[in-house]
């Protein structure tokens, strides 16, 4: 159970942890964990139960109050006393002394960290096909990839090992695996959740983000991290949803296309208004500056991180030991001054300037159209078989590159620093499909309230459908 959910059956903290560990054992084949810390989790639970007993509490609460609940944390977010590998061999012996602030806020609210989850190496990938620690299987079908880079967290949450977890997101690394595993995920506005003590890729684009089995729990996690209270749309007001004319709803896998079309139908009600909007220019901005920001910021951010936390490794040490050749090649291209992907100070400054123009374009889109959210499929494809599609995957009769295809719909908002939420669509007898909602910068709580309305409409038994809207 997780914060935000009342418990009818009172259980001790130790019982809660033991049950989670049993579920982890049942789902061991997913390879969701790099470090499963059952012993320490049980010790912490025992201390809590003893304290509760001394204070006259009959059992551990599970509602985010004084009780304890289980959390998993991606292995690039510091947890005191546990290795922080970032999914790469050179960091396997690095053990931080302190929790990252985002972890501390949740532990203070009752979380017991069950373990550190598997991920795409150095968070630079979309399948979590980790060559050093093994690939992560999808909770819906272990023979499919989990998505990335927060694949282990998504798989652990979707498999029911825990009801909530933390990932990180640079270009879709929370929302992509959440969508592919059929759970809820939030990429908060850049800078809204604390990013300290997290292994970096890009200071501009990186953020931690929560994943959960229900939207209520996702909102509760955001509340615990930020302290912000809920915001609800004005009663009786129709929600204005942006329907993208270009790119985001084009060239979709047939399963995704069917789920998307049904979602549009279900959301065409007296409670909503579809507004067709132009979105091609947003994708063009992202193509020009998205990867450039990562490659331009990585070397400096990573070097500072290694020094600040006294990791005992240099940037070259880490890159020399990278197990995935594609990750090593891309990061070296950006890290070396003579590398083809290296962005010098002038190029990086131009990219940051163009990012500000991109943010202004999003502001104009939301303000000019009065949108509450821009809506699209989260990922244009479903999960594919493990180990077979790290480089390319099939889409509508042709082979397309895996990385840019999976981040196509998530990266533009991430580059601009906007919040996005992914909701699992009610698809049956097929791999999970996610629906992405993007909101204005720092309007995360309003976006979550809109997402709750959308989620209710998607899951209603009967919804008044006024006919499909086309852009």
C-alpha positions in Angstrom: 0.0 0.0 0.0 1.1 3.6 -0.5 0.5 7.1 0.8 -2.9 8.5 0.1 -4.6 5.1 0.6 -6.5 4.3 3.8 -6.1 0.8 5.1 -8.9 -1.2 6.5 -6.6 -4.0 7.6 -4.0 -2.8 10.0 -0.6 -4.5 9.5 2.7 -4.1 11.1 5.6 -2.5 9.2 7.4 -5.8 9.2 4.4 -7.6 7.7 4.3 -4.9 5.0 7.9 -5.4 4.1 7.7 -9.2 4.2 4.8 -9.1 1.8 6.6 -6.8 -0.6 9.7 -9.1 -0.4 7.6 -12.1 -1.2 6.1 -10.3 -4.2 9.7 -9.4 -5.3 10.7 -13.0 -5.1 7.7 -14.0 -7.3 8.7 -11.4 -9.9 12.4 -12.1 -9.7 12.4 -12.9 -13.4 11.8 -9.3 -14.3 15.3 -8.3 -13.1 13.8 -5.1 -11.7 16.4 -4.7 -9.0 20.1 -4.1 -8.9 20.1 -4.1 -5.1 17.2 -5.6 -3.2 17.7 -4.6 0.5 15.4 -6.9 2.4 17.5 -7.2 5.5 17.9 -3.5 6.1 14.2 -2.9 5.2 13.1 -5.4 7.8 15.4 -3.9 10.4 13.9 -0.5 9.8 10.4 -1.9 10.0 11.2 -3.7 13.3 12.5 -0.4 14.8 9.3 1.3 13.7 7.1 -1.4 15.2 9.0 -1.3 18.5 8.5 2.5 18.6 4.9 2.2 17.7 4.4 -0.4 20.5 6.1 1.9 23.1 3.9 4.7 22.0 0.8 2.6 22.4 0.0 2.3 18.7 -1.5 -1.1 18.0 -0.4 -1.3 14.3 1.4 0.4 11.6 -0.6 2.9 9.6 -0.4 2.7 5.8 -1.8 6.1 4.8 1.3 8.2 4.8 1.0 9.2 8.4 3.0 7.6 11.2 3.1 4.2 9.5 5.5 2.6 7.0 5.1 1.7 3.3 7.5 0.3 0.7 9.2 2.3 -1.9 11.7 1.4 -4.7 14.2 3.9 -6.0 16.0 4.0 -9.3 19.7 3.3 -8.9 20.9 6.8 -9.9 19.2 8.4 -6.9 21.2 8.3 -3.7 19.9 6.2 -0.8 22.2 6.3 2.3 24.1 3.0 2.7 23.1 1.5 -0.6 25.2 1.3 -3.8 24.4 3.9 -6.4 25.6 2.3 -9.6 23.6 4.4 -12.1 23.6 1.1 -14.0 27.2 1.3 -15.0 30.2 -0.9 -13.8 32.6 1.9 -12.7 30.1 3.0 -10.0 29.1 -0.3 -8.5 31.1 0.2 -5.4 30.0 3.8 -4.8 27.9 4.0 -1.6 26.5 7.4 -0.7 26.4 8.4 3.0 23.2 10.5 2.7 19.8 10.2 1.0 18.9 12.4 -1.9 16.5 15.1 -0.7 13.7 13.6 -2.8 14.2 10.2 -1.0 14.5 11.9 2.4 11.1 13.6 2.0 9.5 10.3 1.3 11.3 8.4 4.1 10.3 11.1 6.5 6.7 10.4 5.4 6.9 6.7 6.2 8.7 5.1 3.2 10.9 2.1 3.7 13.2 1.7 0.7 13.0 -1.9 -0.5 15.8 -1.6 -2.9 17.5 0.2 -5.9 16.0 -0.6 -9.3 17.6 -1.5 -12.6 17.9 1.0 -15.4 19.4 1.8 -18.8 23.0 2.4 -18.3 23.7 6.0 -17.1 20.1 6.8 -17.8 20.9 7.2 -21.5 18.5 4.8 -23.2 14.8 3.8 -23.6 14.7 0.0 -23.2 16.5 -0.7 -19.9 18.5 -3.3 -21.8 21.4 -3.1 -19.4 24.4 -5.1 -20.4 26.2 -4.9 -17.0 23.2 -5.8 -14.8 20.9 -7.5 -17.2 17.8 -6.4 -19.1 14.6 -5.4 -17.3 11.5 -7.4 -18.4 8.0 -5.8 -18.8 5.6 -6.5 -16.0 2.8 -7.2 -18.6 5.0 -9.7 -20.4 8.5 -10.5 -19.2 9.6 -11.3 -22.7 9.2 -7.6 -23.7 11.4 -4.7 -22.7 10.3 -2.5 -19.9 11.2 0.9 -21.5 13.6 3.3 -20.0 15.6 4.6 -18.5 13.5 4.0 -15.3 12.5 0.5 -16.4 13.2 -1.2 -13.1 11.0 1.1 -11.1 8.2 0.9 -13.6 8.3 -2.9 -13.7 8.4 -3.2 -9.9 5.4 -0.9 -9.5 3.5 -2.5 -12.4 4.2 -6.0 -11.0 2.7 -5.0 -7.6 5.9 -5.5 -5.7 5.3 -2.0 -4.4 2.7 0.6 -5.2 5.1 3.5 -5.7 8.6 4.3 -6.8 11.0 7.0 -7.9 12.6 7.3 -11.3 14.4 10.1 -13.2 13.5 11.7 -16.4 15.6 13.6 -19.0 13.6 13.0 -22.2 10.8 10.6 -21.1 12.6 8.2 -18.8 9.7 8.2 -16.3 6.7 8.4 -18.6 7.9 6.0 -21.3 8.4 3.0 -19.0 5.3 3.9 -17.0 3.3 3.8 -20.3 4.8 0.6 -21.5 4.2 -1.2 -18.2 0.7 0.2 -17.7 1.1 2.5 -14.6 1.0 6.2 -13.9 4.0 8.4 -14.1 4.8 12.1 -13.5 7.6 14.1 -15.1 7.4 17.3 -12.9 8.3 20.7 -14.2 12.1 21.1 -14.3 13.4 22.3 -11.0 10.1 21.5 -9.1 11.4 18.3 -7.5 14.9 18.5 -5.9 17.6 17.0 -8.2 20.5 17.0 -5.7 22.3 13.8 -5.1 21.2 12.2 -8.4 23.7 11.0 -11.0 23.3 13.6 -13.8 23.0 13.7 -17.5 21.8 17.3 -18.1 21.4 20.0 -15.6 18.7 21.6 -17.7 16.6 18.6 -18.5 17.1 16.1 -15.6 14.4 15.7 -12.9 13.3 12.9 -10.5 9.7 11.8 -11.0 7.3 9.4 -9.2 5.5 6.3 -10.6 2.5 4.7 -9.0 -0.2 2.1 -9.5 -3.0 4.7 -9.1 -3.3 8.3 -9.9 -4.3 9.1 -6.3 -1.0 7.6 -5.1 0.9 9.6 -7.7 -0.7 12.8 -6.5 0.1 11.8 -2.9 3.8 11.3 -3.7 4.0 14.7 -5.4 2.3 16.2 -2.3 4.9 14.6 0.0 7.8 15.8 -2.1 6.7 19.3 -2.7 4.2 20.1 0.1 1.8 21.5 -2.4 -1.9 20.9 -1.8 -4.4 19.8 -4.4 -5.8 22.1 -7.0 -9.1 21.2 -8.8 -10.6 22.6 -12.0 -13.5 25.0 -11.5 -16.7 23.1 -11.0 -18.8 22.7 -14.1 -16.1 24.1 -16.4 -15.3 22.1 -19.6 -11.8 20.9 -19.9 -10.0 22.1 -23.1 -7.8 19.4 -24.5 -5.3 20.1 -27.3 -5.5 17.7 -30.2 -2.1 17.7 -32.0 -2.3 18.2 -35.8 1.3 17.1 -36.5 3.6 14.3 -35.4 2.3 13.3 -32.0 -0.7 11.3 -33.2 0.9 10.3 -36.5 2.6 7.0 -37.6 1.4 5.0 -34.6 1.7 1.3 -34.0 -1.7 -0.3 -34.8 -2.4 -1.2 -31.2 -1.5 2.3 -30.1 -3.6 3.8 -32.9 -6.7 1.8 -31.8 -6.2 2.8 -28.2 -5.7 6.4 -29.1 -8.8 6.6 -31.3 -10.9 5.0 -28.5 -9.5 7.5 -26.0 -10.4 10.4 -28.2 -13.9 9.0 -28.5 -14.2 8.5 -24.8 -13.0 12.0 -24.1 -15.4 13.6 -26.5 -18.2 14.4 -24.0 -20.1 17.4 -22.6 -17.3 17.7 -20.0 -14.5 18.3 -22.6 -13.7 20.4 -25.6 -11.1 19.3 -28.2 -9.0 22.1 -29.7 -6.9 21.1 -32.8 -3.5 22.7 -32.4 -0.3 23.0 -34.5 2.6 21.1 -32.9 5.1 20.5 -35.6 7.3 23.4 -34.6 7.7 22.0 -31.1 9.2 18.8 -32.5 11.5 20.9 -34.7 12.7 22.9 -31.7 13.4 19.6 -29.9 15.3 18.1 -32.8 17.6 21.1 -32.9 18.3 21.5 -29.2 17.2 18.5 -27.2 20.2 16.2 -27.5 22.6 19.1 -27.8 21.7 20.2 -24.3 22.5 16.7 -23.0 25.8 16.4 -24.8 26.8 19.9 -24.0 26.0 19.6 -20.2 27.0 16.0 -19.5 30.7 16.3 -19.0 30.7 19.3 -16.7 27.7 18.1 -14.7 29.1 14.6 -14.3 32.6 15.8 -13.3 31.2 18.1 -10.7 29.0 15.2 -9.3 32.0 12.9 -9.0 34.0 15.5 -7.1 31.1 16.7 -4.9 30.3 13.2 -3.7 33.9 11.9 -3.5 33.1 9.0 -5.7 36.8 8.2 -6.3 36.4 7.9 -10.1 37.1 10.3 -12.9 34.9 10.9 -15.9 37.3 8.9 -18.1 37.2 6.0 -15.6 33.5 5.9 -15.9 33.4 6.2 -19.7 36.2 3.6 -20.1 34.1 1.0 -18.2 30.7 1.7 -19.8 29.3 -1.7 -20.9 27.0 -0.5 -23.7 28.9 0.7 -26.8 26.1 2.9 -27.9 26.1 4.8 -24.6 29.8 5.1 -24.5 30.0 6.4 -28.0 27.4 9.0 -27.5 28.7 10.3 -24.2 32.3 10.3 -25.5 31.2 12.3 -28.5 29.9 14.9 -26.2 32.5 14.8 -23.5 35.6 15.1 -25.7 36.4 18.6 -26.9 37.2 17.3 -30.4 34.2 14.9 -30.4 31.5 15.2 -33.1 28.8 15.8 -30.5 30.7 18.2 -28.3 28.9 21.5 -27.8 31.2 24.4 -26.9 30.1 27.3 -24.7 28.8 29.3 -27.7 26.8 26.4 -29.1 25.4 25.5 -25.7 24.4 29.2 -25.1 22.6 29.2 -28.5 20.8 26.0 -27.5 19.7 27.5 -24.2 18.5 30.6 -26.0 16.5 28.5 -28.5 15.1 26.5 -25.6 13.7 29.8 -24.2 12.1 30.4 -27.6 10.6 26.9 -27.4 9.2 27.6 -23.9 7.6 30.8 -25.3 6.1 28.8 -28.1 4.5 26.4 -25.6 3.3 29.4 -23.5 1.7 30.8 -26.6 0.1 27.5 -27.5 -1.5 27.0 -24.1 -2.5 30.7 -23.6 -3.7 31.4 -27.1 -5.8 28.2 -27.2 -6.8 28.3 -23.6 -5.7 24.7 -23.2 -5.8 22.8 -19.9 -3.6 20.0 -21.4 -2.0 18.9 -24.7 -2.9 15.2 -25.2 -1.2 12.5 -27.2 -0.1 8.9 -27.0 2.8 8.7 -24.6 4.8 6.4 -26.9 3.9 5.7 -30.6 4.7 2.0 -30.2 4.2 -0.8 -27.7 6.9 -2.7 -25.9 9.0 -5.0 -28.1 10.8 -8.3 -27.4 13.9 -8.2 -25.1 17.3 -8.0 -26.7 16.1 -7.7 -30.2 15.3 -4.0 -30.7 18.0 -1.9 -29.0 18.9 -0.2 -32.3 15.8 -0.5 -34.5 12.2 -1.7 -34.2 9.4 -2.4 -36.7 6.7 0.2 -37.2 4.1 0.1 -39.9 6.1 -2.1 -42.3 9.6 -0.5 -41.9 12.5 -0.5 -39.5 12.8 2.7 -37.5 15.5 3.8 -34.9 14.4 2.8 -31.4 15.7 5.7 -29.3 14.2 8.6 -31.3 11.0 6.7 -31.9 10.3 6.0 -28.2 11.1 9.6 -27.1 9.3 11.3 -30.0 6.3 12.4 -28.0 7.9 12.8 -24.6 11.1 14.7 -25.4 9.7 18.1 -26.6 8.0 18.9 -23.3 11.0 17.5 -21.4 13.3 19.8 -23.3 11.1 22.8 -22.5 10.9 21.8 -18.8 7.1 21.3 -18.8 5.2 18.8 -16.7 3.7 15.7 -18.2 1.6 12.9 -16.8 1.1 9.5 -18.4 -2.1 7.5 -17.7 -2.6 3.8 -18.7 -5.3 3.4 -21.3 -7.9 0.7 -20.7 -6.6 -1.6 -23.4 -7.4 -5.3 -23.2 -5.5 -8.4 -24.6 -2.6 -6.3 -25.7 0.6 -4.7 -24.3 -0.1 -1.5 -22.3 -0.6 1.9 -24.0 -0.2 5.2 -22.3 -1.9 8.6 -22.7 0.3 11.7 -22.2 -1.0 15.0 -20.9 1.3 18.0 -21.0 0.6 21.2 -19.1 2.0 24.7 -18.7 5.3 25.1 -16.8 4.9 24.9 -13.0 1.2 24.1 -13.4 1.8 20.6 -12.2 -1.0 20.4 -9.6 -3.6 21.7 -12.1 -2.3 19.2 -14.6 -2.8 16.4 -12.1 -6.3 17.6 -11.4 -7.1 17.6 -15.2 -5.5 14.1 -15.4 -7.9 12.9 -12.7 -10.9 14.1 -14.7 -9.5 12.5 -17.9 -8.8 9.3 -16.0 -12.3 9.1 -14.7 -13.8 9.7 -18.2 -11.5 7.0 -19.7 -12.7 4.4 -17.2 -16.4 5.3 -17.2 -18.6 2.4 -18.1 -20.7 4.6 -20.4 -19.5 7.8 -21.9 -21.5 10.1 -24.1 -19.5 10.1 -27.4 -20.2 13.0 -29.8 -18.1 11.5 -32.6 -14.3 11.4 -33.2 -12.6 14.7 -33.6 -9.9 15.0 -36.3 -7.3 17.7 -36.6 
